[in-house]
Amino acid sequence: MEFSSKLLENAVNEMSQLPGIGKRTALRLVLHLLKQPEERTSFLSQALMNLRSGINFCASCHNISDTELCEICASPKRDESIVCVVEDIRDVMAIENTSQYIGLYHVLGGKISPMEGVGPQNLNIASLVNKVKKGTVKELIFALSSTMEGDTTNFYIYRQLEGLEVTTSTIARGISVGDELEYTDEVTLGRSILNRVPFESSIKAN
C-alpha cells in the first residue's frame, strides 16, 4: 500500500495493530478522523491516554475499575457466596447483560495455554484459591469458553480446590463447544448460568 504522506502511513500502521483491523480498515478510520473537527481527534487521544494512566484493576476480582474495588464487588446487593470465574472483562460484561446473575466475579486474565506460553502462574488463580480458603465463597461457577484451553483451566482450578468446602459448577452446555462466551447471545448465556450443573458431572460427560 503506497502512501502520499509519511504521517498518514505512520497513523495507519499504528491503527492496524488493533485486533481485527487490517491496513485497509485502518486507512478508512484514519481518513475518517481527518475529516472530523480537530477537537474530536483530541478527545479520542485524551480518552485513550486517560485510560492507560488512570485505569485500575479491582483488588478483589481483577475486573477493570476506576477505583480500588469495582462497582460489582462494592455493591451490597450482590451475593458474596457465589463467584463466577471468567476469562476477562468481556465475559463479565456479557454475563451482566443477561441480568440473570447476582453473585460476584473472578477474572483470570486468560486461559491456560501451553502453546501460547500461558501457564497457571500467569493467571489470577492463586488469588482465587486464597479467596475460597477464607470460607465466604460457597459456590464457584466456571464460565470459561467451552474450548480445550477453557476445559483445561477449569480442571486445573478444580484440582487446586480439592479438600476445600466449596461447590463447583459449570455453565450449562447450551453454548456450543468451541464458542467464546462474549459472542453468545444473552438469552442462551442467561439460561446457561441459571441451569448450571455440578462440575464433576461435566468431567464425567467428557
N, C-alpha and C positions, 0 to 999 in steps of 0.2 A: 504494500500500500504506500503510494507516494504522497508526501505532504508538501504543501507550499510554504509551511511555517514550522520552524523547529518548536516553537511554543505550543502549537496545535499538536504536533507529534508527541511531545512530552506529556501533554494532558491526556491524549488518547491512550498512550502506553500505561499511564497510571490508572486510568479508569478501567482498562481492560484487565487489570489484576484482580478485580472483584469477581466473585463466583458467578458463573453463568453469563458473564459479559465478554463477548468477543470483540475483535477490533472494529467491526462494522457497527455494532451496537454502541460501543464506546464513542465512536466518531459521531453518531447520531445524538448521543447525550451531550457531548461537549459542544456541538454546534447549537443544540437547543439552549444550553446555558449562555452561549454567546449572544443569542437573540433576546435573552431576558435582561431586564434592568440590572445594572451592575450590583445594586444592593442585594438582589436575590442570590447571586453567587456568594456575596459576603455573608449572608445569613446562613447559607449551606455550609461554607467553610468554617464559620464560627461555631455552628452546632456540632460539627464533627470534632473540632478542637476541644470544645467543652466536654463532649462525650469521652474523649481519650483522657483528658486531665481530671475530670470530676467523677467518673463512674466508680462505684464500689461494688463489692460482692458481699451479699448477706453473710454475716458471721455465723449464722445458723444453718442455712440451706444452700448457700453458694449461688443463689439466684442473683441476677443483676439488680442493683438497687441504688438509690440516691443516698441512702442512709445506712447506718450500721446493720440494722435489721430491716428486711424488706417489708412491704405492707402486708403481705400474706402472713409471715411469721409474727408480726406485731399485732395482728388482728385478734381480739378476744373472741370473735365468732368462729374461729377455726378450731377443729378438733385436733388437739396436740397428740392424741394417742394413735393417730393414723398418719403414716408418712408414705408418700408416693415417690418412688425412685425413678428419676428420668435422666435422659442423656444431657440435655441442655435447655436453655431458656425457651427455645421454640416449642419444646414439648410442654413446658409449664403453661405457655400461652394457649396452646391447643386444648389442653385439658380444662383450663379456666374458662375457655369459650363455651364449653359444654354446660356449664352451670350445674353439674351433677356431682361435684366433689367438694367436700368441706374440710378435708384434712390439710396437712402441711406437705411440703415437698423436700426432696433432697436431690440437688443437681450434681451428677457425677462429673460432668465436664467431658464426656466422651464414652467410648466403649473399649473393652479390652480387644486389641487387635495386634497380635504379634507381627503380622505382615507389614503394619504401618509403624511398628516400634512403640506401640502403646501398651504398657503393662499396668497391673493393678496399682503400682506405686505412682503412676502418672494421673490417677483419678482420685476423686474425693471419696474413697472407700473407707479409709481409716476413720475419718470423722463420722461417717455413718455408723460404723460399728460402735464407736465410742458413744454415740447418741443413744443407741439401743441399750448399751450397758448401763446407762443411767436409770433405766426402768420405766420411763414415762411413755415410751412407744410400745403399743400393744400389737400393732399390725404394720407390716411393710408391704406395700403394693409394688411389685416390679412392673414398670410401664415402659420398658425399653422396646425398641422396634424388634419385630419377630424375624431377625436375621441371625446368622450363625454367631456373629460378634455379640449381638444382644443376648442370645441364649447363654453364651459362654460367660458373659459378665454376670447375668442373673445367677448362674450356678456357682460362680466363684464367691459372690456375696453370700449366697445361701450357706455355703460351707463355712464361711467365716463366722456365721451366726449360730453354728451348732452349739448346743448347750445353753443358749440364752433363751429367756422366756419371751418369745415374740412369735406371732403368727405371720407366716409369709404367704402371700397370694400373688397371682399374676393376672393381668387383664385378660378377659375372655378373647379367644381367637376369632372374634368376628372380623378382626383385622387380618387381611391376607398375609400369609407367610412371605417375608421379604419386604413388606411395606414399611416405610418410615412413618412414625407416629404423626409428624407435623402435617403430612399430606392426607391424613384420614379425615373423612367428613365428621362433623360434630356429633351427629346422631349416633353413628356407629361407635365413635370413640366414647361418648357418654354411656352407651349401653354396655360397652366392654368394661368400663370402670364399675358400673353397678353390678354386673354379672361376673365379677372376678371369681377365680377359682383358686383353691389351695395350690401353692407352688409345687408341692410333692406330686399332685395329680398331673401337672404339666410335664414333670420329668418322666413319669411312667408312660404318658401318652407319646412321648418322643422315643 
